Amino acid sequence: MKTLPPSTPTYALNGNGHAPAPRSTETPFGPVVADMEQAERVFYATLAQYRSPFGPLVQHLRHYRGKRLRPALLLLAARACGQVAPAHHTLAAVVEMIHTATLVHDDVLDEAETRRHVQTVNAGWGNKVSILLGDMLFTHAFHLTSTVDVRACNLIGDATNRVCAGELKQVVERGNLHLTEADYFAIVDGKTAALTEVCGRLGALYAGATEEVADALAAYGRNLGIAFQVADDLLDLTGDESKAGKTLGTDLEQQKLTLPIIYALNKLPSAAADALRGTLGSADPARRTKVAATLDEVGAVGYARRRAEEFARTAKVALACLPESECRAILEQMTNWAIRREK
């Protein structure tokens, strides 16, 4: 196993063998900061048995856990519905564990070298370690879910199945230069929205909310996830790598057609569309810049932004079932943040 790169900070394990929860006072999640810290403790307590010999590898996972959108969504939904129970802390750790596993695997699939401004696991330890680490995170997430109840197992299991199916469909469709918009959204609905959807549902259900409210918060999570992914795909094509803190242009390099590319291919004249197809598979930064300019000229950038905004608005409407509260206001703000970001 490779050692951590010199630029990568390490984190001391506490007396219980796991990393203490970081301070979260600068997050926008004020009402659930303490709950997120508790979920963080559950996350690392679950992995504490790997203090040796995998300690540096497990500690490196902290770099994969930046926005914490999914546990925040789950806990804010719970608090907005009236209460946060111990089950919520466990489930918040579970969804973050599953999300982290998908990131580790994604970096292998995309051959990405950086994430959150540091080396990816695959760049530092290789693909074999990355795949097994992701698998380990999945299995620990499922075991942790089993400590809640069967309903949680069913919901988490179904969401994870959809995530994996979406990821698999995306890999199978690589190089398909005739991918439709419907195909694209089917992929996104699985690989991204399934997990944010279940976060809304779990937050509501384990706070004692009605099925109607749980359905509404699930709809919020699903639409938020789709909006987030459309914005993320646009960022991959037009963003600044130094601000994003991760390898960009991987969709082009891996021949993954995302919404802006699909729109442009349908709008461009035949010769120009063929030229755009010819750029797919290239890792040349200059080509990404040229593609971004073409997308902007044909209106693809604006179109993708409008679609992301549509899903964000739909998510916000779903919150009408909740009483006015600070948590509801933050959930509303999250729909804006999801589509207006640089990383």
Order of alpha helices (4+ residues) and beta strands (2+ residues): alpha-alpha-alpha-alpha-beta-beta-alpha-alpha-alpha-alpha-alpha-alpha-alpha-alpha-alpha-alpha-alpha-alpha-alpha
